[in-house]
Amino acid sequence: MVMRLSKLYGKQIYNTKGYYVGYVDEILIDIDRGQGKVLALGLPSEKVGVPYNRVTAIGDIILVKAKEE
């Protein structure tokens, strides 16, 4: 699947338990490997990185695997 990175900016991110996590503020990629590395979430007071390998789906929203509790 090919998608413009600019289409991801601002998308809401939810985890697989249905909780709102934040929105896409930045995307870090590994140029040498051509792979996504981290989605940087914009939160009211900080930025938090989510490893790209936790992304499970991209559509109207982005779904990331929830942390195990």
C-alpha positions in Angstrom: 0.0 0.0 0.0 1.3 3.4 -0.9 0.0 6.6 0.9 1.2 10.1 1.0 2.6 11.0 4.4 0.8 14.3 4.3 -2.5 12.4 4.4 -1.6 11.1 7.8 -0.9 14.4 9.5 -3.7 15.3 11.9 -5.4 11.9 11.8 -6.7 10.7 15.1 -5.1 7.7 16.8 -6.9 5.1 18.8 -5.6 2.0 20.5 -7.1 -1.5 20.0 -9.0 -1.1 23.3 -10.9 1.8 21.8 -9.2 4.6 23.7 -8.2 7.9 22.0 -4.4 8.2 22.1 -3.8 11.5 20.2 -3.3 12.7 16.7 -0.4 12.4 14.2 1.9 15.4 14.6 5.1 14.1 12.9 6.3 10.9 11.2 9.8 9.7 11.4 11.1 7.4 8.7 14.3 5.4 8.2 15.4 6.7 4.8 18.0 3.9 4.3 15.4 1.2 4.8 12.4 3.1 3.5 10.4 2.2 6.6 8.3 4.1 9.0 9.8 4.2 12.5 7.8 6.4 14.8 4.5 8.3 14.8 4.9 11.3 17.0 1.6 12.1 18.7 0.5 15.6 19.4 -0.9 15.9 22.9 -1.9 19.0 24.8 1.3 19.3 26.8 3.8 17.0 25.1 4.8 14.8 22.1 4.9 11.1 22.5 6.4 8.6 20.0 4.6 5.4 19.1 6.8 2.8 17.3 5.4 2.3 13.8 5.4 -1.5 14.3 2.5 -1.0 16.7 0.3 0.4 13.9 -2.4 -2.2 13.1 -4.6 -0.2 10.6 -4.7 3.1 8.8 -8.0 4.4 7.4 -10.2 7.3 8.6 -8.3 6.9 11.9 -5.1 5.1 12.8 -5.3 2.1 15.1 -2.3 1.1 17.3 -1.9 -2.0 19.4 -2.7 -1.3 23.0 0.0 -1.8 25.6 -0.4 -5.0 27.7 -1.5 -4.3 31.3 
